[in-house]
Amino acid sequence: MTGILLVDDDRLITDPLARALREAGYTVWTAATGPAGLEMAETQQPDAIILDIMLPGMDGWQVCQALRRRSAVPILMLTALGDEVDRILGLELGADDYLTKPFSTRELQARLRALLRRVALDRSSSPAGNQLQVGPIRLDLNTRRAFKGGEELTLRFKEFEVLSLLLSRPGEAISRAELFDEVWGTDWLGDTRTLDVHIRWLREKIEDTPSQPQFIQTVRGVGYRFASSEHSH
């Protein structure tokens, strides 16, 4: 059964939400503080985490950062602030999606399904030994590990998704719209800078000189391309 951890100190939100998610067939754990949420994430190993930003003890940003240091679990942030700065900050810290309060349970479930679908897709479409390699960059789709040469890279959930899509079609320009659609799911309503932020992080991790990328190339007016060896010189 799919397990969801709900970290929010507002009972008016957590009680009805936990009930709705249980009715939809999920196992649900709740925590009312940041430290309790971290502890529960460790012991229960949920499939996804719904995380409020305003929390006692430690805020959602800190919880998100702490989680990301040890796990690629999908994180859906809840924010009462419709502020764009916060949205971008949340993504910078490794959140996967966003929902601004007030929201309907139906909308939250749609976002959750999109996140979980990506995880399920990864697991089911990866037969044993499923690897992608172009030049020195290699991805193991089963274990979700990434390597450059012999060195392991630490990638966030969405960074891995973006890179695997680009690597699966080396030398081909993939449009921004398709990258959004494939990686964030069609119910993603964020702004396009999200993609640029993820590309920037990937370049910082895999390029020798991020400002002069050899691997992940920008195709003006289209999107991005992972250079196959003949393109990279």
C-alpha positions in Angstrom: 0.0 0.0 0.0 1.2 3.5 -0.8 2.3 5.4 2.3 1.9 9.2 2.6 3.5 11.3 5.4 1.6 14.5 6.1 3.6 17.1 8.1 1.4 20.1 9.1 0.5 21.5 12.5 -3.0 22.7 11.5 -5.5 20.0 12.5 -8.2 21.7 10.4 -6.1 20.7 7.4 -4.5 17.4 8.5 -7.6 15.7 9.9 -9.9 16.0 6.8 -6.9 15.5 4.5 -5.7 12.3 6.2 -9.3 11.1 6.1 -9.7 11.8 2.4 -6.3 10.1 1.6 -7.2 7.0 3.6 -10.5 6.8 1.8 -8.6 7.0 -1.5 -6.6 3.9 -0.4 -3.4 5.4 1.0 -1.7 4.6 4.3 -1.3 8.0 6.1 1.0 9.1 8.9 0.8 12.6 10.3 3.3 14.7 12.2 2.7 18.2 13.7 6.3 19.4 13.9 9.4 19.4 11.7 11.5 17.1 13.9 8.6 14.7 14.3 8.2 14.6 10.6 11.8 13.8 10.0 11.8 11.1 12.5 8.7 9.6 11.0 10.1 9.8 7.5 13.1 7.8 8.7 11.0 5.1 10.5 8.1 4.7 8.1 9.8 5.3 4.7 6.8 6.9 3.1 6.3 6.9 -0.7 5.6 10.7 -0.7 5.7 13.5 1.8 3.2 16.4 2.0 5.0 19.2 3.9 3.8 22.5 5.2 6.2 25.4 5.2 5.1 27.1 8.5 5.9 24.5 11.2 6.9 24.7 14.8 10.3 23.4 15.8 11.8 23.8 12.4 10.2 25.1 9.2 9.4 23.2 6.0 12.4 24.5 4.2 14.7 23.0 6.8 12.8 19.8 6.9 13.0 19.6 3.1 16.8 20.2 3.1 17.3 17.6 5.8 15.2 15.0 3.9 17.1 15.7 0.7 20.4 15.0 2.3 19.3 11.4 2.7 16.4 10.6 0.4 14.9 11.2 -3.0 11.3 10.8 -1.8 8.9 13.0 -3.7 8.0 16.1 -1.6 4.8 18.2 -2.2 5.1 21.6 -0.3 2.1 23.3 1.1 2.3 27.1 1.3 -0.1 29.7 2.5 2.1 32.3 0.7 1.2 32.8 -3.0 4.7 34.3 -3.2 6.8 33.3 -6.2 10.0 33.8 -4.4 8.9 31.0 -2.0 8.0 28.7 -4.8 11.4 29.1 -6.4 13.1 28.7 -3.0 11.2 25.5 -2.3 12.3 24.0 -5.6 15.9 25.1 -5.0 15.8 23.2 -1.8 14.5 20.1 -3.5 10.7 20.1 -3.3 9.1 18.4 -6.3 5.8 20.3 -6.5 3.8 23.0 -4.8 0.3 23.7 -3.7 -0.9 27.1 -2.3 -3.5 27.1 0.4 -6.4 27.1 0.2 -6.6 24.1 -2.1 -9.2 21.3 -2.8 -8.5 17.7 -1.8 -9.1 16.8 -5.4 -6.4 19.1 -6.6 -4.0 17.8 -3.9 -4.8 14.2 -4.9 -4.1 15.0 -8.6 -0.7 16.4 -7.7 0.1 13.5 -5.5 -0.9 11.0 -8.3 1.3 12.8 -10.7 4.3 12.5 -8.3 3.6 8.9 -7.5 3.0 8.0 -11.2 6.5 9.2 -12.0 8.0 6.9 -9.2 5.8 3.9 -10.3 6.8 4.5 -13.9 10.5 4.4 -13.0 10.1 1.2 -11.1 8.0 -0.6 -13.6 9.7 0.5 -16.8 13.1 -0.5 -15.6 14.0 -4.2 -16.3 17.0 -5.5 -14.5 20.3 -4.0 -15.6 18.6 -1.0 -17.2 21.3 1.6 -17.8 21.6 4.7 -19.8 25.1 5.9 -20.8 26.3 8.7 -23.1 30.0 9.5 -22.9 31.1 9.5 -19.2 27.6 10.0 -17.9 25.8 6.8 -16.8 22.4 6.3 -15.1 21.2 3.2 -13.4 17.4 3.4 -13.7 16.7 0.6 -11.2 18.6 2.1 -8.3 18.2 5.7 -9.5 22.0 6.3 -9.2 24.0 8.6 -11.5 27.7 8.5 -12.3 30.2 10.6 -14.1 33.2 8.4 -14.9 33.6 6.4 -11.8 32.3 9.1 -9.5 28.7 9.0 -8.1 26.6 12.1 -8.5 24.0 13.2 -5.9 20.9 14.1 -7.9 17.5 15.2 -6.6 14.4 13.4 -7.7 13.5 15.8 -10.6 17.1 16.2 -11.7 17.3 12.5 -12.2 14.1 12.6 -14.2 15.3 15.5 -16.5 18.7 13.9 -17.0 17.3 10.4 -17.9 14.9 11.9 -20.4 17.7 13.8 -22.1 20.1 10.8 -22.0 17.5 8.5 -23.5 17.6 10.6 -26.7 21.2 11.8 -27.1 21.8 14.4 -29.8 18.0 15.2 -30.1 16.6 18.6 -29.1 13.8 18.1 -26.6 11.3 20.9 -26.3 10.7 22.7 -23.0 7.0 21.7 -23.2 7.9 18.0 -23.6 10.3 18.1 -20.7 7.7 19.7 -18.5 5.0 17.3 -19.6 7.2 14.2 -19.0 9.0 15.3 -15.8 6.4 17.4 -14.0 3.2 15.7 -15.4 0.6 17.7 -17.2 -1.0 18.9 -13.9 2.2 20.9 -13.2 1.2 24.6 -13.3 4.5 26.1 -12.3 6.5 28.6 -14.3 9.1 27.7 -16.8 12.0 28.9 -14.7 11.6 25.7 -12.7 13.1 23.8 -15.6 16.0 26.3 -16.0 16.8 26.0 -12.3 17.0 22.2 -12.7 19.1 22.4 -15.8 21.5 24.8 -14.0 21.9 22.4 -11.0 22.6 19.5 -13.4 25.2 21.5 -15.2 26.9 22.3 -11.9 27.1 18.6 -11.2 28.1 17.1 -14.5 29.9 19.8 -16.5 33.6 20.5 -16.1 32.8 24.2 -16.8 29.1 24.8 -16.1 29.1 28.1 -17.9 30.3 26.4 -21.1 28.3 23.2 -21.1 29.6 20.3 -23.1 26.8 17.8 -22.3 23.6 19.7 -21.7 23.3 22.1 -24.5 20.6 24.9 -24.9 18.8 24.8 -28.2 17.5 28.3 -28.6 13.8 28.6 -29.0 13.3 24.9 -28.5 14.7 23.5 -25.3 17.7 21.3 -24.4 19.8 18.5 -25.9 22.2 16.1 -24.4 25.2 16.1 -26.7 26.1 12.8 -28.2 29.8 12.5 -28.7 29.7 13.9 -32.3 28.0 17.0 -31.0 30.2 17.7 -28.0 33.4 18.7 -29.7 
